[in-house]
Amino acid sequence: MDNPFETLSPEAIREGTATDAYFLRTETTLEYADKNPRVVAEVTADQFPTGTFEAFGGVKDVAHLLSGRDLTVHALREGRLFDGGPVVRIEGPYLEFARFETSILGFLSQASAFLSAALDVRRAAPDSQVLSFGARHLHPMLAPTVERAALVAGLDGFSHVAAGEVLGREAGGTMPHALLLCYGRGNQGDAFRAFDEAVPDAVPRIALCDTFSDEIEEVLGAIEALGDDLDSVRIDTTGSRRGDFEHILKELRWHLDSRGYDDVGIFASGGLGPADLRELRDVAEGFGVGGAITSADPVDFALDIVEIEGEAISKRGKLPGVKEVYRTAEGGHHVALADREGADGEALLEPLIAEGEIVREFDIGAAEERLREDAADVL
């Protein structure tokens, strides 16, 4: 079986068959009529500011999809915050990009959702170590998208190995409950010692301490097994058995400190979201967060033609004319027609593709810094 996982190939995306059928029928119709007008199209979520900012992601994929075509494209930079108005502007013959609309919107909608959710997580515990554990909630093909979003949002790492190979970053992680279960009840110390002996020295010794019995009992067992080699303990107790999680972690901290293990950290995971991190950030040094990022609703972007052959036009309910978005000196977001003079603020749409060539780079570190600065200005 050539494609047992029923995944799309990069060729299907590049060639434009990863699309809705009506775009191909539109192509057929326009080509039959020998009609291919020069248009300006804009991608927007909200036409006007609503007071709620979202983070912009996915633009790297859009750039690579549209490169080599007779198009000029302007877009926000990865990691910028937006609140209404266009995030991407495409100019050129309509048939140069008609069939790519579905993929363009998919790239932007999913990545921006993950990035916005990851930013919420980061802001909930700005001084804690936070790792992305959410790849298990997604189709594997989306793992690099969510892990890139985690890095741009400022999270400290992620768990997915193949995504790390794509992004040029090393995945992190230590042990699942399965390892402890394989050793059996009462033998957690043997599992901790085997892990310590087997894995490279660079891997932190983080013992998972909630598999069979009380968390405190298992933490004490980890101390006995690993002693001074123990770096952290992870608590991943199922929510239905957790009780007052903050109180449990405070008890653990007491037992660690009272035995001279005040340098051993506490790492919490298991269905945690921003509200949990705000509550627990003073009693845990680090967190693993998954579903709070991966369950984010896709940003509802739409792509609409706003000008044809130099004349402003739009369908009902959309705003005609080429627009620009601005960041005001007060940190606000402002939308105006692009040809209006005296616009207030910094224009956010910047060249992405000129004469078919990509004219920017997509460095994760630069995008992370951009998002951090934008968040400080507007949130």
HELIX and SHEET records of a PDB file:
HELIX    1   1 PRO A   10  GLU A   15  1                                   6    
HELIX    2   2 ALA A   21  TYR A   32  1                                  12    
HELIX    3   3 VAL A   59  LEU A   66  1                                   8    
HELIX    4   4 TYR A   94  GLU A   96  5                                   3    
HELIX    5   5 ALA A   98  PHE A  100  5                                   3    
HELIX    6   6 GLU A  101  ALA A  124  1                                  24    
HELIX    7   7 GLY A  134  HIS A  137  5                                   4    
HELIX    8   8 PRO A  140  LEU A  142  5                                   3    
HELIX    9   9 ALA A  143  VAL A  152  1                                  10    
HELIX   10  10 VAL A  161  LEU A  167  1                                   7    
HELIX   11  11 HIS A  177  TYR A  183  1                                   7    
HELIX   12  12 GLN A  188  ALA A  198  1                                  11    
HELIX   13  13 GLU A  215  LEU A  226  1                                  12    
HELIX   14  14 GLY A  227  ASP A  229  5                                   3    
HELIX   15  15 GLY A  239  ARG A  241  5                                   3    
HELIX   16  16 PHE A  245  SER A  258  1                                  14    
HELIX   17  17 PRO A  274  LEU A  280  1                                   7    
HELIX   18  18 GLY A  291  THR A  294  1                                   4    
HELIX   19  19 ILE A  364  VAL A  378  1                                  15    
SHEET    1   A 7 GLU A 311  ALA A 312  0                                        
SHEET    2   A 7 ALA A 302  ILE A 308 -1                                        
SHEET    3   A 7 ARG A  38  THR A  44 -1                                        
SHEET    4   A 7 PRO A  86  PRO A  93 -1                                        
SHEET    5   A 7 THR A  72  ALA A  75 -1                                        
SHEET    6   A 7 GLU A 350  ALA A 354 -1                                        
SHEET    7   A 7 GLU A 357  ILE A 358 -1                                        
SHEET    1   B 2 GLU A  54  ALA A  55  0                                        
SHEET    2   B 2 LEU A  81  PHE A  82 -1                                        
SHEET    1   C 6 GLY A 157  PHE A 158  0                                        
SHEET    2   C 6 GLN A 129  SER A 132  1                                        
SHEET    3   C 6 GLY A 286  VAL A 289  1                                        
SHEET    4   C 6 GLY A 265  ALA A 268  1                                        
SHEET    5   C 6 SER A 232  ILE A 235  1                                        
SHEET    6   C 6 ILE A 206  LEU A 208  1                                        
SHEET    1   D 3 HIS A 333  LEU A 337  0                                        
SHEET    2   D 3 LYS A 323  ARG A 327 -1                                        
SHEET    3   D 3 GLU A 346  ALA A 347 -1                                        
END                                                                             
